[in-house]
């Protein structure tokens, strides 16, 4: 593969450079005018080297960058009605390579093919085995590990809703543990994935298993200690993974939930007997809420008692509306990644969830993924200006546009504003304050976006503008309504009514 052409095309570089490459222990990039030398250890480093060489064309610089993480990448949610086409996944992988990242998961609760179970992913845009192999082949050509990421207990409602799967239900979203047909199903799933992926690793899910062992399990097997049942199930699944040459990892929240009775607390201590029952599965500590490094450290310390490799899953906030909540991503992931480095975590990735119907364009998550790459490669915590420069060089979503789009969520949700009643203040917002959408709408409209991102950010600018005028509409109409100024209400004049509909929507 011509990696130079691939990365230059992806970054939008319309110039040529004379670049010499050589093998090295870490990434080395030296640029002098229009010539460059790149030393690299693996293909992702080489691809990042090409991006950096083009970025610094015309300068006289020498860079040495040694990754802090052995594995760093992303997880894209393919289970919320937003299954990316193969070509889109390839584009995402190419952008990842330009950042020097080396791992991608596609979160597929049911959107993959298992021949023995045709209802799995039925009418849900599932990937065929051939498509997954094509994605895996392309990722491998870039040195990126594709890790299958599925569910083997909870989050199975889209499959369990079918009568064909009724016998496997504990409840509407959780599989029935300690039941042989359940493990026949899980083995078929893992066998199918083994035929599609090179990776020796697999993510088996097991998070948010609400009502586990309290439904048909209770009727069939009686009341038993929940953690014991959970560990038995986990051991069976882990054994199946081993049979197919997979090393499993799992979301760790339910372990701590069962011992502390706190939802997603990641706190509490297992007894020696419980630890002895915990199989060889690596826990994935997921967290994208905290802004305090001490909290991240405490939760990482709690995971160390499990005696396995702790993997950290952060998040790029794509699951709360039409645009990523980029500002909150920065505020939560800066302390998270800094703590992972200080605590010696070697495997990190960014989750890109699509809750509530995948409203957000998942390709926009690339704008936040640079945060993970720069914490990985730089010898210091990256500044906003450094992230701004990397996003521009790698042709990722504009840093300032993402910050402006984040104002869609604060101090009142633009999504709420768009759908709120025009008279009743469902937003519970003080309309005596300044319109929170006016300034970011102007910022978004004023940024000269690259061709790659102009359409999506123009749509976001229109959404912000619509929220701005809906704010004025509610503010003006509600005041008239409360004062019983019915004459003023009909006809009423607001900025919204003076706008041509195509300008607003």
C-alpha positions in Angstrom: 0.0 0.0 0.0 1.2 3.5 -0.8 0.8 4.9 2.8 2.1 8.3 1.8 -0.5 8.8 -0.8 -3.3 7.4 1.4 -2.4 9.8 4.3 -1.8 12.8 2.1 -5.1 12.3 0.4 -6.9 11.8 3.7 -5.3 15.0 5.1 -6.0 17.0 2.0 -2.4 17.7 1.3 -2.1 18.9 -2.4 1.7 18.9 -2.5 4.4 16.4 -2.8 7.4 15.8 -0.5 10.6 13.8 -0.8 10.3 11.5 2.3 12.8 8.8 3.3 11.6 6.1 5.8 13.5 3.8 8.0 12.8 1.5 11.0 13.2 2.8 14.5 12.3 2.1 18.1 9.7 4.9 18.2 8.4 7.6 15.9 11.0 10.0 14.6 10.1 12.8 12.1 12.6 15.3 10.8 11.6 18.0 8.2 13.8 20.4 6.4 11.9 22.4 3.8 10.2 20.0 1.4 12.2 16.9 2.4 11.6 14.7 5.4 12.8 11.5 7.2 10.5 9.2 9.1 11.6 6.5 11.6 8.8 4.2 12.7 8.2 1.0 14.6 4.9 0.0 13.1 2.5 1.1 10.4 0.3 3.4 12.5 3.5 5.3 13.5 4.5 5.5 9.8 1.1 6.9 8.9 1.2 9.4 11.7 4.7 10.3 10.5 3.4 11.1 7.1 0.7 13.3 8.6 3.3 15.2 10.7 5.7 15.6 7.8 3.0 17.2 5.7 1.9 19.3 8.7 5.4 20.8 9.1 6.3 21.1 5.4 8.5 24.2 4.9 9.8 24.1 8.5 13.0 22.9 10.1 12.0 20.5 12.9 12.9 17.2 14.6 10.2 15.3 16.5 10.6 12.2 18.7 7.3 10.6 19.9 7.1 7.4 21.9 3.6 6.0 22.6 2.6 5.7 26.3 -0.1 3.1 25.5 0.4 -0.2 23.9 -3.1 -0.1 22.5 -5.2 3.0 21.8 -8.2 3.6 19.6 -11.9 3.7 19.5 -15.2 1.8 19.7 -18.0 2.7 17.4 -21.6 1.9 18.3 -23.2 -0.1 15.5 -26.3 -1.1 17.5 -28.4 2.0 17.6 -29.8 2.2 14.1 -26.7 3.8 12.7 -24.7 1.0 11.2 -21.8 2.5 9.2 -21.3 1.1 5.7 -18.0 -0.6 5.0 -16.6 2.3 3.1 -17.3 4.7 6.0 -15.5 2.4 8.4 -12.6 2.4 6.1 -12.5 6.2 6.0 -12.6 6.1 9.8 -9.7 3.7 9.9 -7.7 5.8 7.6 -8.2 8.9 9.8 -7.2 6.8 12.8 -4.0 5.7 11.0 -3.1 9.3 10.4 -3.3 9.9 14.2 -1.1 6.8 14.8 -3.9 4.8 16.6 -3.9 1.0 16.4 -7.3 -0.4 17.5 -10.9 -0.2 16.6 -14.0 -2.1 17.8 -17.4 -2.1 16.2 -20.0 -2.5 19.0 -22.4 -5.1 17.6 -25.1 -6.3 20.0 -26.9 -8.1 17.2 -25.7 -6.4 14.0 -23.5 -9.2 12.8 -24.2 -12.5 11.1 -24.5 -15.8 12.9 -25.7 -18.4 10.3 -27.4 -20.7 12.8 -29.5 -17.8 14.2 -31.0 -15.8 11.3 -33.1 -13.6 13.6 -29.9 -12.1 15.1 -29.7 -8.7 13.5 -32.7 -9.4 11.3 -33.8 -6.1 9.6 -31.2 -4.2 11.6 -28.5 -3.5 9.0 -26.2 -6.3 10.3 -22.8 -6.9 8.8 -22.3 -10.0 6.7 -19.3 -12.2 7.4 -17.8 -11.1 4.1 -18.1 -7.4 5.1 -16.5 -7.9 8.5 -13.6 -9.8 6.8 -13.2 -6.9 4.4 -13.1 -4.4 7.2 -10.6 -6.6 9.1 -8.4 -6.9 6.1 -8.3 -3.2 5.5 -7.6 -2.5 9.2 -4.7 -5.0 9.1 -3.2 -3.3 6.1 -3.0 -0.2 8.3 -1.6 -2.0 11.3 -4.9 -1.5 13.2 -6.3 -4.3 15.3 -10.0 -4.9 14.8 -11.4 -6.4 18.0 -14.9 -8.0 17.9 -17.2 -6.3 20.5 -20.5 -8.0 21.4 -22.8 -8.8 24.2 -23.1 -12.3 25.9 -25.7 -11.6 28.6 -27.5 -8.2 28.7 -28.3 -5.7 26.0 -29.9 -8.4 23.9 -33.5 -7.1 23.6 -33.3 -6.7 19.8 -32.7 -10.4 19.5 -34.8 -11.7 22.4 -37.9 -9.9 21.2 -38.3 -12.6 18.5 -40.3 -15.8 19.3 -37.4 -17.8 17.9 -35.3 -16.6 20.8 -38.0 -16.9 23.6 -36.3 -20.0 25.1 -33.1 -18.0 25.7 -34.7 -15.2 27.8 -34.2 -14.6 31.4 -36.0 -11.4 30.9 -36.6 -9.1 27.8 -33.0 -8.1 27.5 -30.9 -10.6 29.4 -30.0 -14.2 28.4 -30.8 -17.1 30.6 -27.7 -18.2 32.5 -26.9 -21.9 33.5 -28.9 -23.0 30.5 -27.2 -25.1 27.8 -29.1 -23.6 24.7 -27.8 -20.2 25.8 -24.2 -21.4 25.6 -24.9 -23.1 22.2 -26.0 -19.6 21.0 -23.0 -17.8 22.5 -20.6 -20.4 21.0 -22.2 -19.9 17.6 -21.7 -16.2 17.9 -18.0 -16.5 18.9 -17.4 -19.1 16.2 -18.8 -16.8 13.6 -16.6 -13.9 14.8 -13.5 -16.1 14.8 -14.0 -16.7 11.1 -14.1 -12.9 10.5 -11.4 -11.4 12.7 -7.6 -11.9 13.1 -7.5 -10.5 16.6 -6.8 -12.8 19.5 -8.9 -10.5 21.7 -12.7 -10.2 22.0 -15.0 -7.9 24.1 -17.8 -10.0 25.5 -19.9 -7.1 27.1 -21.7 -8.2 30.2 -22.7 -4.7 31.4 -26.0 -3.3 32.6 -27.6 -6.7 33.1 -30.7 -5.4 34.8 -32.9 -8.1 36.4 -30.3 -10.8 35.8 -31.3 -14.1 37.4 -34.5 -12.5 38.7 -36.8 -13.6 35.8 -37.1 -17.0 34.2 -33.9 -18.0 35.9 -35.6 -17.6 39.3 -38.5 -19.7 38.2 -36.3 -22.4 36.7 -33.3 -22.6 39.1 -34.5 -20.9 42.3 -33.0 -18.0 44.2 -29.2 -18.0 44.2 -26.5 -15.5 45.0 -26.4 -13.2 42.0 -22.6 -12.8 41.9 -22.1 -16.6 42.0 -24.5 -17.0 39.0 -22.7 -14.2 37.2 -19.3 -15.7 37.7 -20.5 -19.2 36.6 -21.9 -17.6 33.4 -18.7 -15.6 32.9 -16.6 -18.7 33.3 -18.6 -20.6 30.7 -18.3 -17.7 28.2 -14.6 -17.3 28.9 -14.1 -21.1 28.2 -15.8 -20.7 24.9 -13.6 -17.8 24.0 -10.5 -19.9 24.9 -11.8 -22.7 22.7 -11.8 -20.3 19.7 -8.4 -18.8 20.6 -9.8 -15.5 22.0 -8.7 -13.7 25.1 -11.8 -12.0 26.5 -12.4 -8.6 28.1 -15.6 -7.3 29.7 -17.3 -4.2 30.9 -16.6 -4.3 34.7 -19.6 -2.4 36.1 -21.8 -5.4 37.1 -19.0 -6.9 39.2 -19.0 -3.9 41.5 -22.7 -3.4 41.3 -23.3 -6.9 42.6 -21.0 -6.4 45.6 -21.9 -2.8 46.4 -25.5 -2.5 45.2 -24.5 0.8 43.7 -25.1 1.4 40.0 -21.9 1.9 38.0 -20.0 2.9 41.2 -16.9 0.8 40.4 -16.3 0.6 44.2 -16.2 -2.2 46.7 -13.9 -5.1 47.5 -14.3 -8.8 46.5 -13.7 -11.5 49.1 -10.9 -14.0 48.5 -13.5 -16.6 47.7 -15.1 -14.3 45.1 -11.7 -13.4 43.6 -10.9 -17.1 43.2 -14.0 -17.5 41.1 -13.2 -14.6 38.8 -12.0 -16.1 35.5 -9.2 -15.0 33.2 -11.1 -12.0 31.8 -9.7 -8.5 31.6 -12.0 -5.8 33.1 -12.8 -2.7 31.1 -13.4 0.3 33.4 -15.6 2.6 31.5 -16.1 6.2 32.6 -16.8 9.5 30.8 -18.4 11.5 33.6 -15.7 12.5 36.1 -13.6 15.6 36.0 -11.4 14.8 39.0 -8.2 12.8 38.6 -8.4 11.5 42.2 -11.8 9.8 41.3 -10.3 8.1 38.3 -7.3 6.9 40.3 -9.5 5.5 43.1 -11.6 3.5 40.6 -8.6 2.2 38.7 -7.1 1.1 42.1 -10.4 -0.7 42.8 -9.9 -2.7 39.5 -6.4 -3.7 40.4 -7.7 -6.1 43.1 -9.1 -8.3 40.2 -5.6 -9.3 39.3 -6.1 -8.8 35.6 -5.1 -6.1 33.1 -7.3 -3.1 33.6 -8.4 -1.5 30.3 -9.9 2.0 30.3 -12.8 3.1 28.1 -13.4 6.8 27.9 -15.9 8.5 25.8 -16.4 11.1 23.0 -19.8 12.5 23.9 -21.8 11.6 20.7 -24.9 10.3 22.5 -26.8 13.4 23.7 -27.9 15.1 20.6 -27.2 16.1 17.0 -23.6 17.2 17.7 -20.8 15.8 19.9 -20.6 17.4 23.4 -17.0 18.3 22.7 -16.5 20.6 25.6 -17.5 18.0 28.1 -15.4 15.4 26.3 -12.3 17.6 26.9 -13.3 18.2 30.5 -13.7 14.5 31.3 -11.0 12.9 29.1 -8.1 15.2 30.0 -8.0 14.0 33.6 -8.9 10.5 32.7 -6.1 10.0 30.2 -3.6 11.8 32.4 -4.5 9.4 35.2 -4.2 6.4 32.9 -0.7 7.4 32.0 0.4 8.0 35.7 -1.2 4.7 36.7 0.4 2.6 34.0 -2.7 1.7 32.1 -1.6 0.3 28.7 -4.9 -0.1 26.8 -7.3 2.8 26.3 -10.0 3.5 23.9 -12.8 6.1 23.3 -16.4 4.8 23.2 -18.6 6.5 20.6 -22.1 5.6 21.7 -25.2 6.2 19.7 -27.9 6.1 22.4 -31.5 7.1 21.4 -31.2 6.4 17.7 -27.7 7.6 16.7 -28.7 11.2 16.1 -25.0 12.3 15.9 -22.9 11.7 12.8 -20.3 9.3 14.2 -17.6 10.5 11.9 -17.6 13.7 14.0 -16.1 11.7 16.8 -12.8 11.9 15.0 -12.5 15.5 16.2 -12.3 14.2 19.8 -10.2 11.1 18.9 -7.1 13.4 18.5 -7.2 13.9 22.3 -6.4 10.2 22.7 -3.7 10.2 20.1 -1.9 13.3 21.5 -2.0 12.1 25.1 -0.5 8.9 23.7 2.3 10.4 21.6 3.3 13.7 23.3 5.6 13.9 26.3 3.2 16.4 28.0 -0.5 17.0 28.2 -1.6 18.5 24.9 -2.8 22.1 24.9 -5.9 23.3 23.0 -3.6 24.9 20.4 -1.9 21.6 19.8 -5.2 19.8 19.4 -6.4 22.6 17.2 -3.3 22.2 15.0 -3.5 18.3 14.8 -7.2 18.5 13.8 -6.4 20.9 11.1 -3.4 18.9 9.8 -5.3 15.6 9.8 -8.4 17.1 8.2 -10.5 16.3 11.2 -13.5 18.4 12.5 -12.5 21.9 13.3 -11.6 22.3 17.0 -13.3 25.7 17.5 -16.4 24.6 15.5 -16.7 21.6 17.9 -16.5 23.9 20.9 -19.2 26.2 19.4 -21.4 23.2 18.6 -21.0 22.1 22.3 -23.1 25.2 23.3 -26.0 23.3 21.9 -26.0 21.5 25.3 -25.4 24.4 27.7 -26.9 26.0 29.7 -30.1 24.6 28.3 -30.3 21.9 25.7 -30.8 23.1 22.2 -32.4 19.7 21.5 -35.0 20.4 24.2 -35.4 23.9 22.9 -36.2 22.7 19.4 -38.9 20.4 20.6 -40.3 22.4 23.5 -43.8 23.8 23.6 -43.9 27.4 22.3 -46.0 28.6 25.3 -45.3 26.3 28.2 -41.7 26.5 29.6 -40.8 22.8 29.5 -37.1 23.8 29.5 -37.3 25.3 33.0 -35.0 28.0 31.8 -34.8 31.6 32.9 -35.7 33.5 29.7 -34.5 36.8 31.4 -31.0 35.7 30.6 -29.3 36.2 27.3 -30.0 33.9 24.4 -27.4 31.1 24.8 -27.5 30.0 21.1 -26.9 33.4 19.3 -23.1 33.6 19.7 -22.3 29.9 18.9 -24.6 30.1 15.9 -22.6 33.1 14.6 -19.3 31.3 15.3 -20.4 28.2 13.4 -21.6 30.2 10.5 -18.3 32.2 10.4 -15.8 29.3 10.3 -14.4 28.5 6.9 -14.8 24.7 7.0 -12.9 22.2 4.8 -14.8 20.6 2.0 -14.9 17.3 4.1 -16.8 18.9 6.9 -18.6 21.9 5.5 -22.0 20.3 4.9 -22.2 18.7 8.4 -21.2 21.9 10.2 -23.5 24.0 8.0 -26.3 21.8 9.2 -25.2 22.3 12.8 -25.2 26.0 12.3 -28.7 25.9 11.0 -29.8 23.8 14.0 -28.2 26.3 16.4 -29.9 29.1 14.5 -33.2 27.3 14.8 -32.7 26.9 18.6 -31.8 30.6 18.8 -35.1 31.7 17.2 -37.1 29.0 19.1 -35.7 30.6 22.2 -36.9 34.0 21.2 -40.3 32.5 20.2 -40.8 30.9 23.6 -39.6 34.0 25.4 -42.0 36.3 23.5 -45.0 34.1 23.3 -44.9 32.9 26.9 -44.7 36.5 28.2 -47.8 37.4 26.2 -49.6 34.3 27.3 -48.9 34.8 31.0 -50.0 38.4 30.8 -53.2 37.3 28.9 -52.4 39.6 26.1 -54.5 37.7 23.6 -54.5 40.6 21.2 -50.7 40.5 21.1 -50.7 36.7 20.6 -52.8 36.9 17.5 -51.1 37.8 15.2 -47.8 37.7 17.0 -44.5 39.0 15.7 -41.2 37.3 16.6 -37.9 36.8 14.8 -39.1 33.3 14.0 -42.2 34.5 12.0 -40.1 37.0 10.1 -37.6 34.3 9.0 -38.2 32.4 5.8 -38.7 28.7 6.8 -35.8 27.4 4.6 -33.5 29.8 6.5 -34.5 28.4 9.8 -34.9 24.6 9.2 
